[in-house]
Amino acid sequence: APLVSRHFDILESLLESGKWAIDREELSKSLRNIEFLLGSAPVGPTTVKRLIGLIDCPPTIRFGSTELCLQTLGIPKKLTSTMRLEAFERGWHGGAERGAPGYYIGRPHSGFTEAKVVEEICPSAKGFMKELPVGQLGYLVVKSSSAMLGYHGEAGATEAVWQNGWYTGLGDMVFALRNPQDSQLDFYWVSRISGLLIRGGANYSCEQIAADIAGVIHRNYGLSSSDVGVAVVALKLSSEHEDDCCVTIECSSPQAMAQETKILEELQDLCTVELAKSGRLDYLRSGPIPRNFKGALLVGELERDFKSWVQSVTSA
């Protein structure tokens, strides 16, 4: 059964609230007949422990992208439950030296896919496609016999993500560790560099969400993009496998500043009503939006600012 971690969040809430039709013991008995294949979002300690509690076995993980026909890495079937759990734990405990835990995404499929961690994926950057040592954080690139040939009618976009057969467009930061049981490389996901928000197993563009929110502001308050800037980043603040939609608005005109408090009070509800699933704003604040001299969003700086703001609010 292919699922995402969010399914088990919902199941657990139903069980705890007593809304599930059968008790936990009967449910566990039925679920032990199913092998769960989880993907689309990182699978962290909470979900793994949940599965062990329900079926006494960690899940199987798949990892890939549309361009690679969804799967290029996965947890091998030959690994026992104990080996799988130990592999998960190595990633969780290895976060101290890298600043973040690693979530186990398996291995390439021998004979069909290859994977490696490289220093840089930008052709003009120093260290481009240079393979990194085991344990070092870098960009994941893969080869796959089931990869798409390219984007239809977009030669430039195709060329930008294919380098001598290697697909460089995943936008994922990972590291690899040598498995002490069989000496094979296990890969661990740490973060995504592309501006995507993962929610319910689906990916949403942060840039598109910001544009949609700007539209809501324009329709309801008569303010343009020159009056109010909107920036969105995806941060895992309340869940280990789902992103929170973190929104910053920057009021720059007198008209916008006069309505700032009203916008902050109403915008989350307005977006919930007017936009699709991606319109759920988990955190909203006002403040400066960091940009470079070309006007491009400085994502890393905005993420740091937002985390500092959340910490200040929650500790107040």
N, C-alpha and C positions, 0 to 999 in steps of 0.2 A: 504494500500500500504506500504510494508516494504521498507524503504530507510535508507540512512545514511546522516549525516549533509552535507557532501560534495556535495550531489546532489543539495542542496539549495544554496550553494556557487556558483555553476555553473549557476543555474537558475537566481540568482540575477545579475551575471555579464552579462548574455545574455539580461536581461531586461534593465539594465543600458546602454548597448551598442546599444540598439535598434535592436538587431539581432533576438529577439523572434518574432514569427509571429503575435501574438495577443497582445493587450495592457494589462496592469496590471489589469485593472478593469474587463475585460472579463475573464482573467486567474483566478482571485480570485473567480469569480462566479462559475467557473467549479471546482476549487480546494475545495470549500466548501462541495462538495458532497463526498469527500474522507477523510477517517480517516488515518492519517499518523502514522506509527509505526516505530520509529527510534531506531537504536541500533548499535552495533559494535564499536562505539567510543563515548566518552562523548559528551553530548549535552549541550552546553553552552549558555550564554545570547544572543549572536548574532543570533544563529539559532532559539531560542525560540521567540525572538522579530520579526524575519523575518516571522515565521509562523503566529504569531498574526497579523502582518501587511497584510499577504496574505489571511488568512482564519479566522481571528478574534478568534483563538483558539490555545492554546499551543499543542505541539505534545504529543502522547503517547510514552512512553519509554519502551523498553525491555532490559534485561540484563541477560547474561548467558555465556555458553561456549559449545564447541563441546561435551565435556564429559558429559554435563548435557542436551544434546539435545537442545542446544541453549538458552533456557529461563528458569530462576528460579525466577527472580524478574521482576516486571513491575509495571507501574502506573495503579492502579485499575480503571476499567470503571466507578465505582460509583462516583469518584471524579469529581466535576464540574470543568469548566474551571477556575473559580476563585480560587478554592482550589488547583488546579494543579499549577497555576502561583504562588500562595503564597508559595507552597512547593518548587518550583524552587528557589524563591527568598531567602528563609531561608538558603539554601545551599550557594548561592552566597555571602550573607552578613555574613555568619558564618566563613569566611576564615581567619579573622584577628587573632583569637586565635590559629588557627591550621597552619598558615603560607601559606595556599592555599585555594581557594574556593572549595566547594563541589558541584558536579553535581548530580542532583536527578536521581536515577535509580529505584525508586519505592519501592515495598514491595514483600515479598514472597507470593506465591499463597496459600491461606489458604487451608489446607487439602492435599496439594500436595508437597509444598516445605517449607523449613525452612531456616532461615539465622541468623547468629550472628556475632558479631565483637569480635575477640579474640586478646590477647596480643602477642602470639607467635604461629607459625605453625611448627617450628622445634622441633621434639620430645625431643632433648637434651637440649633445651633452657628453662630457667626459665620463668614461665608464660605460658607454652605450653597449648593451648586450653582453657586458662582462659578467661571467658567472661568479656568484659570491660563495664563500665558504659555508659549510654546514653551520646552522645556527644564526647566521647573520640575516637581518631583515632587509628585504629588497622587493623588487617587482616580480610578479609571477608571469611567465610567458610559457606557452604550450604549443605543441604540435599535435595534430589529430588527423587520423585517416578519414574521419567523418566531418571535417571542417568544411564550411561553405567556401565556394570558390571566390566570392567577393560580393560587394554590394552592387545591385543592378543599376547600371547607368551612372555609377559614382566611382570612377577610376581613382580619383584623388583620395577619397575616403578609404578605398581598399588598400592603396599603396601605403597609407599612413599607419595601418595596423598589421601589415604582413612584412616580415623581415626574413628572407631566405627560408620561408616555410614556417616560421615561428609567428604565432598570433600574439601581438603585444597590446591588444585593446581591452583586456580585462579590467585594468585599473584597480588591481588588488595588491596589497602589501602582505607578504607572507614570509615565513622562514621554514627551513627544513631541519629535521633532526634524524639522526641515525637510530633506528629501532634496535635496542640491545638484544632482542630475541632472535631476529633474523638478519640484522645488519642492513635492511632496506631503508630507503629514505621515506619518512613520513612528512607530509606538508601541513602547515598550520597557518590559518588565515588570521590576520591582525586588524586590517582596516581597508577601507576603499578610498582611493584618491579621486575617483570621479564624483561629480556632484549628484549622487543618487540617494534617495531615501527609500529604505526597505521597510515595507509594511504589509503584513498579511501574505508574505511570499511574493509580493509584486514590487517592482521598482518604479519610482517616480522621479522625474527630473526636478532637482531643487530650483533650477532656473525657471522651469515652467510653473512650479508652484508659486514662486515669487511674482511672476507675471500675472497669474490668476488672482493673487491677493491684491496686487496693484489695481486690477480691474474692479474688484469689489470696493476698494477705497474710492476709485473714480466714480462708480455708479452711486454710491451712498453718501459721499461727502463732497463730490464735485472737485476733487483734487487730482492733479496730473502727476506724472512721474517727476516733474521738475519741482513739485511741492513736497512730495513724500517719496523717499527711496525705500525699497523693500529688498531685504536679503534673507535667504533661507539656508540653513545648514542642517545636516542630519547628525544628531548625536545620540548615543546610547546612554540616556540618563536614568530612565526608569525600567529598562529591560535590557537583558544581556544579548538578545538576538533581534530585537526590533528597534528601529530608529525612532527618535522623537523629532517632530517637526519644530525646529527652533527658529523663530521669526524675529527679525530686528527691523523696526521702522525708524527712519530718520526724517524728521520734519525740518524742512529748510526754508519755508516761506512763512510770512506772518499768518496767512490764512490757515496753513497746516498747523502751526504752533497753537493757534487759537482753538483748534479741534483735537489736539493731541490726546488729552485726557479722555474725551468721548470715544475716540478711535480705539484706545487701549481697553476701554470698558466693553465695547461692543463688537470688535472685530472678530474675536474667536467664534461668537455665536453666528455672526453674519456668514463667515466662511463655511461653517458647518451646514448651514441652510443652502447656500448658493453654489458651493463647489462639491465635487465628488469626494471619494474617500480620502484623496490626497489633501483635501481642504481642512482636515482636522488639525488645528494649531495646538500643539502641546504646551509650548512656551512662547510667550510674546513679551517683548520689551521694546523700549525706545532708546536710541543711542546712536553714536556715530558709526557709519558703515565703512570699514577700512578698504581703500582702493589704491591701486598704484597710479602712476602718472598718466596711464592710458585709460583709466577708469575701470579696469578689471578688478573684480572682487578678490581681496586677499583672504582666501578661505581659512587658511591656518590661523591667521590673526583673529578673524571673526570667531572661530571656534574657541580659541583661548579666552577671548573677551566674554563670550557667552557662558562658558563654564565658570569663570570668575563671578559673573553676575548671579548665576544659579546658586553658587556656594554662599554668596553674600545674602541672598534672599532667604535661603533655607536655614541659615545659621542665625538670622536676625530674630 
